[in-house]
Amino acid sequence: MKKALIAAFSTLVLLISGVQCTFLENRFDQVLHHPYIFDLSDIQNRGSIRVAVDNNSTSYYIYRGRRMGYEFELLRDLSKTLGVQLELIVLSDIERAFELLESGKVDLIAMNLDVSNRQRHGRATFTHYLGTRSTVIVGKKPSEKSVGWSEIAEDTIYVRKGTVYPLQLKEIKDSLKLDFTVLESEDHEENLIDQVAEGKIKWTVADRSIAKVNQTYYDGLDVSMKVSENGAIGWATRKNSQQLLQEINTWLGEKKKRFIPELYAKYFLSSRNTFYRSNSQFSSLAGNRISTYDEIIKDAAGELGWDWRLLASLVYKESGFDTTATSYAGAKGLLQLMPVTLQRFGVTNPNDPVQSLKGGVKYLQYLDKFWRERVPDTKERIRFILASYNIGQGHVEDAWRLTLKYGKNTQSWKDVAFFLNLKSDPEYYRDPVVKSGFAKGHLAVNYVRDVWSLFESYKTLVEP
């Protein structure tokens, strides 16, 4: 009897241990492969969605100070639908994008990924397809005839690392019994096309749409030889971000009716747009200028001690670099100075870009002096200055007083912005510490966010 009890007890222990081990193994596997849990509700609480994108002539770039691109415009619309701000992380390394997705540094990869790549299905979940992609060999035309596989022979084909291209080429190589070599490169496919055009390499593979875009400004490129036809492409989310995935798929279902086809035509079917964005000195793809006023903006920024791209962001936000711009309230010039400010800082001709910038710089210097003691940190203080430039220092100072009254950090723009947002609420704008009364403070908060977001884009895509 005693032996039977011992045997039964031992069996029970083993069973329990087995269940626990299996549970722990499953839990460990879940944590190991998808350690970061951050879904749509968390993104909305944070207030922004972080997205990995390419920087190329169709995805995301700067043109005459404006952010543009097929993916950029899609993502901007998506972020509005989700009710959050858009944060873009520019990457060329697709593998790195998946690492950032898994670690929570980005929430979405918007890089037109081939959903047939089964190796990635264990690492992410793909959205419904945005469209289809055909891939082609890009090379120089050997003669009047089109390129064929016989021209490649034993040559080397360079492809972007992390793409599905090596697998597609291997299938062709095996089926046709060819002897070419495939080398993966860190360069983006557009950079590889540049190298083909310059004669540095002979062959590469690219999305047919991108190849045709490049063909419009590189004479002698052949993009006629297909590698794959109509493969579905999509974006990638973490496997545990099911709410986000569902919302994106719902959004895609709506946008495929009209918005996506119109954007596709704008970026892939317009040769005029393609030429300008790829050749203009005011495009981040071909040059390093934001506007025709870069030199005087740099001089003015030097007086302020600002990065010139930050001042350029402010100028773009105010006037779009239009010296004749006049607001409904009577603000004029590049920096949209009001008549009283023009007079105060000696601007006699607001349409003169030099005068407008000098007057604006004097005003910004005044605001910097006003906030310097209260907000010692330069980066934080600039946000106070931008808000004051937009709505007036009195309203920002009211928010600062409310922040002090409620025991929050008066040196933190985040805390002060919280109360500036509340300046349209009678409970707050009628508070005795408030001197300037009602204000649509949320507009100033959005203004600061917009200028800073544009500055971050300029920093990423335009050299200092």
C-alpha positions in Angstrom: 0.0 0.0 0.0 2.8 2.3 0.9 4.6 1.6 -2.4 1.4 2.3 -4.3 0.9 5.7 -2.5 4.5 6.7 -3.3 4.1 5.7 -6.9 0.8 7.6 -7.2 2.3 10.7 -5.5 5.4 10.6 -7.8 3.2 10.3 -10.9 1.1 13.3 -9.7 4.3 15.4 -9.1 5.5 14.6 -12.6 2.2 15.5 -14.2 2.1 18.8 -12.3 5.7 19.5 -13.2 5.0 18.6 -16.8 2.1 21.0 -17.0 4.1 23.7 -15.3 7.0 23.2 -17.6 4.9 23.3 -20.7 3.1 26.4 -19.4 6.5 28.1 -18.6 8.0 27.0 -21.9 5.0 28.5 -23.8 5.2 31.6 -21.8 8.9 31.9 -22.2 8.5 31.4 -25.9 5.9 34.2 -26.1 8.1 36.6 -24.1 11.2 35.7 -26.0 9.8 36.2 -29.5 7.4 39.1 -28.8 8.6 40.8 -25.6 7.1 44.1 -26.3 3.3 44.4 -25.9 2.1 47.8 -27.1 -1.2 47.9 -29.0 -3.5 50.6 -30.5 -4.8 51.8 -27.1 -1.3 52.3 -25.8 -0.3 54.2 -29.0 -3.3 56.5 -28.6 -2.5 57.1 -25.0 1.1 58.0 -26.0 -0.3 60.2 -28.7 1.9 59.1 -31.6 2.5 56.2 -33.9 6.1 55.4 -34.7 6.7 54.1 -38.2 9.8 52.8 -40.0 10.0 54.2 -43.6 12.4 54.4 -46.5 13.9 57.7 -47.8 13.6 57.6 -51.5 11.9 59.3 -54.5 8.6 57.7 -53.9 8.4 57.0 -50.1 9.5 60.0 -48.1 11.5 63.1 -48.9 11.5 66.9 -48.6 10.7 69.1 -51.6 10.8 72.9 -51.2 10.4 72.6 -47.5 7.4 70.3 -47.7 7.3 66.7 -46.6 6.2 64.5 -49.4 6.1 60.8 -50.5 3.6 58.0 -51.3 4.2 56.3 -47.9 4.3 59.7 -46.1 0.9 60.8 -47.4 -0.6 57.4 -46.6 0.8 57.4 -43.1 -0.3 61.0 -42.5 -3.8 60.0 -43.4 -3.7 56.9 -41.2 -2.4 58.8 -38.2 -5.3 61.3 -38.5 -7.7 58.3 -38.6 -6.1 56.9 -35.5 -6.2 60.3 -33.8 -2.4 60.4 -33.1 0.7 62.2 -34.3 3.0 60.6 -36.9 6.7 59.9 -36.0 8.8 58.6 -38.8 12.0 56.7 -38.3 14.0 56.6 -41.6 15.8 53.4 -42.2 17.4 51.6 -45.2 18.1 48.3 -43.4 15.0 46.2 -43.5 16.3 43.7 -41.0 17.0 46.6 -38.6 13.4 47.7 -39.1 12.1 44.3 -37.9 14.5 44.5 -34.9 13.0 47.9 -33.9 9.5 46.6 -34.4 10.1 43.6 -32.1 11.8 45.8 -29.4 9.0 48.4 -29.5 11.0 51.2 -31.0 8.6 51.3 -33.9 4.9 50.3 -34.1 4.7 49.7 -37.9 7.0 49.0 -40.8 5.7 50.9 -43.9 8.3 49.7 -46.4 6.2 47.9 -49.0 7.2 44.4 -47.9 6.6 41.3 -50.0 4.1 39.3 -48.0 5.3 36.1 -49.6 8.5 36.1 -47.6 7.5 33.3 -45.2 10.6 33.8 -43.0 9.1 37.0 -41.7 5.7 35.6 -40.8 7.1 34.3 -37.5 8.3 37.8 -36.6 5.4 40.0 -37.6 1.9 40.1 -38.9 1.3 41.7 -42.3 -1.6 44.0 -43.1 -4.0 43.5 -46.0 -2.1 44.1 -49.2 -1.7 47.7 -50.3 -1.2 46.6 -53.9 1.0 44.4 -56.0 4.6 44.6 -57.0 6.4 43.3 -60.0 10.2 43.3 -59.9 12.6 43.7 -62.8 16.3 43.5 -63.7 17.8 47.0 -64.1 20.8 47.3 -66.5 22.2 49.3 -69.4 20.8 48.5 -72.8 23.4 46.6 -74.7 21.9 47.5 -78.1 18.5 48.3 -79.5 17.2 45.0 -78.3 16.0 44.4 -74.7 18.1 42.8 -72.0 17.8 39.0 -71.8 19.2 36.5 -69.3 21.9 35.5 -71.8 23.4 39.1 -71.4 23.8 38.5 -67.7 25.6 35.2 -68.2 28.1 34.8 -65.3 27.8 38.4 -64.1 27.0 39.7 -60.6 23.6 41.0 -59.7 23.5 43.4 -56.7 20.4 43.5 -54.6 19.2 45.3 -51.6 19.8 43.4 -48.3 16.7 42.1 -46.6 14.5 41.9 -49.7 12.9 38.9 -51.3 15.0 39.4 -54.4 17.7 36.8 -53.7 15.0 34.1 -53.3 13.4 35.2 -56.6 16.7 35.2 -58.4 17.6 31.7 -57.0 14.5 30.2 -58.4 15.3 31.7 -61.9 18.9 30.6 -61.6 18.0 27.0 -60.8 15.2 26.7 -63.3 17.2 28.2 -66.2 20.5 26.6 -65.1 22.3 30.0 -65.1 25.6 30.9 -63.3 25.2 34.5 -62.2 26.2 35.6 -58.7 23.9 37.5 -56.3 25.4 39.8 -53.8 23.4 41.6 -51.1 24.1 45.3 -50.5 23.3 47.7 -47.7 22.3 50.3 -50.4 18.7 51.0 -51.2 17.5 49.9 -54.6 17.5 53.5 -55.9 21.2 53.8 -54.9 21.9 50.6 -56.7 20.1 52.0 -59.8 22.3 55.1 -59.6 25.3 52.8 -59.6 24.1 51.0 -62.7 23.5 54.3 -64.4 27.0 55.4 -63.5 28.6 52.2 -64.7 29.8 51.1 -61.2 27.8 47.9 -61.3 26.1 46.1 -64.2 22.9 44.8 -62.8 20.4 45.2 -59.9 16.8 44.3 -59.1 14.1 46.8 -58.3 10.4 47.3 -57.9 9.2 47.9 -61.5 7.4 51.2 -60.5 10.6 52.5 -58.9 12.6 51.3 -61.9 10.3 53.1 -64.3 10.5 56.3 -62.3 14.3 56.2 -62.4 14.2 55.4 -66.1 12.6 58.8 -66.8 15.7 60.6 -65.8 18.5 58.1 -66.7 18.9 57.5 -70.4 19.8 54.0 -71.5 18.4 52.0 -68.6 16.6 48.8 -69.5 13.9 47.7 -67.1 12.0 45.3 -69.4 13.2 41.9 -68.0 10.8 40.6 -65.3 12.0 38.8 -62.1 8.5 38.4 -60.5 5.0 39.4 -61.4 2.3 40.9 -59.2 3.5 39.9 -55.8 1.3 41.2 -52.9 2.9 43.9 -50.7 1.9 45.2 -47.3 3.1 46.7 -44.1 4.1 44.9 -40.9 2.9 45.1 -37.3 4.0 43.2 -34.2 2.1 39.9 -33.8 0.6 41.0 -30.6 -0.7 44.3 -31.9 -4.0 42.9 -33.1 -6.0 46.1 -32.4 -3.7 48.2 -34.5 -3.7 45.6 -37.3 -7.5 45.6 -37.4 -7.7 49.4 -37.6 -5.1 49.6 -40.4 -6.9 46.9 -42.4 -10.3 48.7 -41.9 -8.6 52.0 -43.0 -7.0 50.3 -46.0 -10.4 48.9 -47.1 -11.8 52.5 -47.3 -8.7 54.1 -48.9 -8.3 51.5 -51.7 -11.5 52.9 -53.3 -10.1 56.3 -54.2 -7.3 57.7 -52.1 -4.6 55.1 -52.7 -5.1 55.0 -56.5 -4.9 58.8 -56.7 -1.7 58.8 -54.6 -0.2 56.1 -56.7 -0.9 58.1 -59.9 0.7 61.2 -58.3 4.0 59.5 -57.3 4.4 56.8 -59.9 2.6 57.9 -63.1 3.5 61.6 -63.3 6.8 62.0 -65.1 6.8 65.7 -64.4 6.6 65.2 -60.6 9.3 62.5 -60.9 11.7 64.7 -62.7 11.4 67.6 -60.3 11.7 65.6 -57.1 14.7 63.7 -58.4 16.6 66.6 -59.9 15.7 69.8 -58.1 18.3 71.3 -55.8 15.4 71.9 -53.4 14.7 68.2 -53.1 16.4 66.2 -50.3 16.9 63.5 -52.9 19.0 65.5 -55.3 20.2 68.6 -53.4 20.5 70.0 -50.0 18.5 73.2 -50.1 15.1 73.8 -48.4 14.3 77.2 -49.9 15.7 80.0 -51.9 16.3 81.8 -48.6 18.6 79.3 -47.0 21.6 81.6 -46.8 19.8 84.4 -45.0 18.0 81.9 -42.8 21.4 80.5 -41.8 22.7 83.9 -41.0 19.6 84.7 -38.9 19.7 81.4 -37.1 23.3 82.1 -36.2 22.2 85.3 -34.4 19.7 83.2 -32.5 22.0 80.3 -31.8 19.5 78.0 -33.4 20.0 75.1 -35.8 19.1 76.8 -39.2 16.8 74.0 -40.0 14.7 74.8 -37.0 14.3 78.4 -38.1 13.5 77.2 -41.6 10.8 75.0 -40.1 9.3 78.1 -38.4 9.4 80.1 -41.6 7.8 77.3 -43.6 5.0 76.9 -41.0 4.4 80.7 -41.0 4.5 81.5 -44.7 5.6 78.5 -46.8 8.6 80.7 -47.8 6.2 83.1 -49.5 7.4 86.7 -48.9 4.1 88.2 -50.0 2.0 86.0 -47.6 -0.6 87.9 -45.6 -2.8 86.3 -43.0 -6.5 87.1 -42.3 -5.3 89.0 -39.2 -2.8 91.2 -41.1 0.4 89.4 -40.4 2.9 89.7 -43.2 6.1 88.4 -44.7 8.3 85.3 -44.3 7.8 85.2 -40.5 4.2 86.7 -40.5 4.8 89.6 -38.2 1.8 91.6 -37.0 1.8 95.4 -37.8 2.6 96.3 -34.1 5.5 93.9 -34.1 6.8 95.2 -37.5 6.8 98.7 -36.0 8.3 97.6 -32.7 11.3 95.9 -34.4 11.9 98.4 -37.2 10.6 96.5 -40.2 9.5 99.0 -42.8 9.0 96.5 -45.7 7.5 93.2 -44.4 7.8 91.7 -47.9 11.5 92.1 -47.9 12.9 88.7 -46.8 15.9 90.1 -45.1 13.9 92.7 -43.1 11.3 90.1 -42.2 13.9 87.7 -40.9 15.7 90.4 -39.0 12.5 91.6 -37.4 11.4 88.0 -36.6 14.8 87.2 -35.1 14.6 90.3 -32.8 11.2 89.2 -31.6 12.5 85.6 -31.0 15.5 87.0 -29.1 13.1 89.0 -27.0 11.0 85.9 -26.2 14.2 84.0 -25.4 15.2 86.6 -22.9 11.7 86.6 -21.4 11.8 82.8 -20.8 15.5 82.3 -20.1 15.4 82.4 -16.3 12.2 80.4 -15.9 13.2 77.7 -18.4 17.0 77.2 -18.4 17.1 74.2 -20.6 17.5 75.4 -24.2 15.5 72.7 -25.9 12.5 73.1 -23.6 12.7 76.9 -23.7 12.5 76.9 -27.5 9.1 75.2 -27.3 7.9 78.0 -24.9 9.3 80.6 -27.4 7.5 78.9 -30.3 4.2 78.9 -28.4 4.6 82.5 -27.4 5.4 83.4 -31.0 2.2 81.8 -32.1 -0.3 82.8 -29.4 1.5 85.5 -27.4 3.7 85.3 -24.4 0.8 86.4 -22.1 -1.2 83.3 -22.7 1.8 81.0 -22.3 2.7 82.8 -19.1 -0.9 82.2 -17.8 -0.4 78.4 -18.5 3.0 78.7 -16.7 1.2 80.2 -13.6 -1.5 77.5 -13.7 1.3 74.9 -13.8 2.9 76.5 -10.7 -0.4 76.7 -8.9 -1.2 73.0 -9.4 2.3 71.9 -8.4 3.5 70.7 -11.7 6.9 71.3 -13.4 7.0 74.8 -14.7 10.2 74.1 -16.7 8.6 71.2 -18.6 6.8 72.2 -21.8 4.7 69.0 -21.5 3.3 70.2 -18.2 2.8 73.8 -19.3 1.2 72.6 -22.5 -1.3 70.6 -20.5 -2.6 73.8 -18.9 -2.3 75.8 -22.1 -4.7 73.3 -23.6 -7.2 74.2 -20.8 -7.2 77.9 -21.5 -10.5 77.6 -23.4 -12.1 76.1 -20.3 -13.9 78.7 -18.0 -12.8 76.8 -14.9 -9.2 77.7 -15.9 -9.3 80.9 -17.9 -11.3 82.6 -15.1 -8.8 81.5 -12.5 -7.4 84.5 -10.6 -3.8 83.7 -11.7 -4.8 84.0 -15.3 -4.2 87.5 -16.6 -4.9 87.2 -20.4 -8.2 85.4 -20.3 -9.6 83.0 -22.8 -7.4 81.5 -25.5 -7.6 78.5 -27.9 -4.4 77.2 -26.3 -4.6 73.8 -28.1 -3.8 75.6 -31.4 -0.5 76.8 -30.0 0.3 73.4 -28.6 -0.4 71.9 -32.0 1.7 74.7 -33.6 4.7 73.8 -31.5 4.3 70.1 -32.3 4.0 70.8 -36.0 7.1 73.0 -36.1 9.2 70.6 -34.1 8.0 67.6 -36.2 9.0 69.4 -39.4 12.4 70.3 -37.8 12.9 66.6 -37.0 12.2 65.7 -40.7 14.6 68.4 -41.9 17.3 67.1 -39.5 16.9 63.6 -40.9 16.8 64.5 -44.6 18.7 67.8 -44.9 22.4 68.2 -44.0 23.3 70.9 -41.5 
